[in-house]
Amino acid sequence: MSLPVARSRRARGRLTDGREVFYFTTRSSPFVAASDRRRLGPVQPVCELRHDPLLGTWVMYGAHRQDRSYLPTPDACPFCPSAHGREGEVPAPEYEVVVFENRFPSLADTGDPELPEDEPRLMRNSPGRGRCEVICYTSDHNATFADLGPERVALVIDALVDRSVELGRKLGVEQVFCFENSGKQIGVTQTHPHGQIYAYPFVTRRTRAMLASARAYRQRTGGNLFDDLVSAESNDGSRVVISTDNWVAFVPHAARWPYEAHLYPRQRRPDLAALSPAQRAELPEVLLDLYGRFARLFGKPSPYIAGWHQAPVRQGRPGFACHLELFTFSRTADKLKYLAGSEAGMDAFANDVLPEAAAAALRAAGGGGGLVSSALTARAAPPGRG
């Protein structure tokens, strides 16, 4: 991955237990990382990987994570700035965007990389080598991603690019995944607006399935699966939610979740670092538009999961398309979609909402807040659709 010229400045510091912290700012003046005044013992995570021979995937274990804080009160939030007697994970008295190593990680910078693929043992174990980081979007505890302005979202994107590139260069890292869990119904343990960045020592099962489908499609048709998918959804239009010069968001033809949208750059790129200047410039307003639609869908913010799917570090890069997948568990204003036997037990989803109806509802939830231009909103629905 090549690192583009950043629009932001980065300051690097250390927390008292040795973990790294990175401050991202748009200020032109030098930004000095604050000193952590807490008395913390060294982080000693015990992370382990175990291989599932039936599914061909790795499972992460971290028994130390049982001790992490769970839904603290706002006055005890560890992600808020350290000020007025509060000492948390961010030593600074204020910040714009900050990234730090997770104190309770599922993967850690310890041990050796995973066992070789030709390891003969059926029951394979490996140290959980990798990295888990937390990214806080704002110091405002009560904000959401949809509340951020375009400049702040651009800074978040800068931070995600910076960390994806740096983590991808670490020994043993095979894939970097940037994601956010939002809402107590999802199972979040911290309500402060934040996301996470995982640097896996393996390629995830979902990505391997995408790559396998793309290879089979190319062998069968000679085309690129991601390109043809974006083209087919754009041409059909019935499931398109947002359409701009550089981006298109649509509810997938076979959506698994009641309300789900996938956001693709019109010109394929393998990862966030490879986005063109025009794609990067337009992305903040597009993201705010999309997140805003989910926030307004039922007249109140919906719990959601959002994740940037990027190409693995060393394989499948030329044909992969970086994209965002955003979905909510809500199927109505007061009903959630739970993973029952078929979904959780067999990964065979049953959906109560047709994708075309979901797309129409998300199109109708556009506008408001002044976060996107009228021209952008006007292009959300194709002519004759919705």
C-alpha positions, 0 to 999 in steps of 0.5 A, spaced: 500 500 500 502 506 498 501 512 503 498 518 499 500 525 502 496 526 508 491 533 509 492 532 517 498 532 522 500 526 526 503 526 533 505 519 536 506 518 544 506 512 549 501 511 554 504 509 561 503 502 560 507 502 553 501 502 548 502 507 542 497 513 542 496 517 535 493 524 535 491 526 528 489 534 527 488 539 522 491 544 526 497 547 522 501 549 529 505 543 532 501 538 536 505 535 542 502 528 545 500 529 552 504 525 558 499 519 561 499 520 568 496 514 570 499 508 574 498 502 570 501 496 570 504 493 563 499 490 558 500 482 558 495 480 554 494 472 552 492 472 545 491 465 542 488 462 535 485 456 534 484 453 527 477 450 525 479 444 520 472 444 518 471 451 516 478 452 515 478 459 519 481 461 525 478 463 532 481 468 536 481 467 544 483 472 549 480 471 556 483 477 559 478 481 555 473 479 561 476 484 565 474 490 560 470 496 562 462 495 561 458 501 559 461 506 564 457 512 566 459 518 562 463 521 567 467 515 567 468 514 560 475 512 558 475 515 551 473 522 553 479 527 554 483 527 561 481 533 564 477 536 570 480 530 575 478 525 569 484 520 567 482 516 561 485 512 555 486 519 552 491 523 556 490 530 552 485 535 555 482 535 548 483 532 541 480 531 534 481 524 532 485 519 536 488 512 535 491 508 541 492 500 542 486 497 545 488 495 552 484 489 552 486 486 545 483 480 541 490 480 538 497 483 540 504 484 538 507 478 542 509 471 540 510 468 533 506 468 527 501 463 525 503 456 524 505 454 516 499 452 512 502 445 511 503 444 519 500 437 519 497 437 526 489 437 525 488 441 532 492 447 530 494 453 535 498 459 534 499 465 538 494 471 537 499 475 534 496 482 531 494 488 533 487 491 535 487 499 536 481 504 538 479 510 534 475 515 537 472 520 532 471 526 537 472 528 544 464 529 544 461 523 548 454 524 546 456 525 538 455 519 533 458 518 526 452 522 523 453 528 527 460 529 525 462 535 519 465 533 513 472 536 515 472 531 521 470 525 517 476 527 512 480 527 518 477 520 520 479 517 513 486 520 514 487 516 520 484 510 517 489 510 511 495 512 516 493 506 520 491 501 515 498 502 511 502 502 518 499 496 520 499 492 514 507 493 514 507 489 520 510 482 521 505 477 520 499 481 518 495 479 512 489 483 513 487 490 516 479 491 517 476 498 520 470 497 523 465 500 528 459 497 532 454 502 534 448 501 539 447 497 546 443 492 542 449 491 538 453 489 544 458 495 545 461 496 551 463 503 550 458 508 548 463 514 546 463 514 538 469 510 536 471 505 531 476 499 531 482 497 527 484 489 527 490 487 524 489 480 523 495 474 522 490 471 517 485 473 511 478 472 514 473 467 512 469 472 509 474 475 504 477 469 502 470 467 500 469 473 496 476 472 493 474 465 491 467 468 488 471 473 484 476 468 481 471 463 479 467 469 476 473 471 472 474 464 469 467 463 467 466 470 464 473 473 463 470 479 467 471 482 474 466 480 479 466 487 483 466 491 477 460 488 474 456 488 480 457 495 481 455 496 474 449 491 474 446 495 481 447 502 478 444 500 471 438 497 475 437 502 480 431 500 484 436 498 490 441 504 489 441 509 495 446 514 493 449 515 486 455 521 485 461 522 480 465 517 484 461 513 489 455 509 489 451 506 495 446 500 494 442 495 498 445 489 495 440 484 491 441 479 496 441 483 502 442 479 509 440 484 514 433 488 514 437 495 512 443 494 509 447 498 504 454 497 500 458 503 498 463 502 492 468 507 489 466 507 481 473 506 479 475 500 483 481 501 488 484 495 493 484 499 499 483 506 502 490 508 501 489 507 494 483 511 493 484 517 488 484 524 490 477 525 487 474 519 491 477 521 497 475 529 497 468 526 495 467 521 500 466 525 507 459 528 504 457 521 501 459 517 508 455 523 512 449 522 507 449 514 508 450 514 515 444 520 516 439 516 512 440 510 517 440 515 523 433 518 520 430 511 518 426 510 524 426 517 527 431 515 531 438 512 531 439 505 529 444 500 532 449 498 526 455 495 524 459 498 519 466 496 516 471 497 510 473 491 506 480 492 504 484 487 500 489 483 504 496 485 504 499 480 500 494 476 496 488 478 491 489 485 491 489 486 483 482 484 483 479 486 489 474 492 490 475 496 497 468 498 499 464 499 506 458 495 508 453 498 513 447 494 516 442 495 522 439 489 526 433 493 526 427 491 522 422 496 525 422 502 529 421 497 535 423 490 533 430 487 532 433 482 527 436 476 531 440 471 529 436 465 530 437 457 528 438 458 521 442 464 521 447 463 527 447 455 526 448 455 518 449 462 516 443 461 512 439 468 512 432 469 512 430 476 511 423 480 512 424 486 508 425 486 501 432 489 498 428 494 494 423 496 499 429 497 504 432 501 498 426 506 498 426 507 505 433 509 505 432 514 499 426 517 503 430 518 509 435 523 505 436 530 507 436 534 513 442 536 517 445 540 512 450 535 511 450 534 504 449 538 498 442 539 494 445 536 488 448 530 492 441 528 495 438 529 488 442 524 485 440 519 490 435 516 486 435 514 479 430 517 474 424 513 474 426 509 480 424 510 488 
